[in-house]
Amino acid sequence: MFQRQAGYDPDHDDWFYVRFDGKGQPTAPKGVPFAGRVPKCITCHQAAPGNDFIYSYTR
């Protein structure tokens, strides 16, 4: 995901989502959007701590 210009999707902090396969190609199950304002991505990322839509993992 990357953050677009202000106004792209202000309700969701202007994030643009893309899903990639193991070879780096955009991909998604048939009939499911895989780039842009993807509802499934937004729903999951809204739950990220800090209200910034970003998950951070440390090991």
Residue, then its C-alpha position, 0 to 999 in steps of 0.5 A: m500500500f502507499q499513501r496517495q495525494a490528499g483527497y484520493d480517499p479521505d475517509h481512509d487516510d488516502w491509502f492505495y492498496v495492491r495485493f501481490d503474488g510471490k512473483g511480485q505480480p498484482t493478483a487477487p481471487k477472480g472477481v475481487p478488486f486487487a488495487g485501489r480502494v479495496p474494501k477488504c483491505i480497508t476493513c482489515h487495516q482500519a483495525a491497525p493500532g494508532n489510527d494510521f492504517i499501518y500494521s508494524y511487526t517486530r521480531 
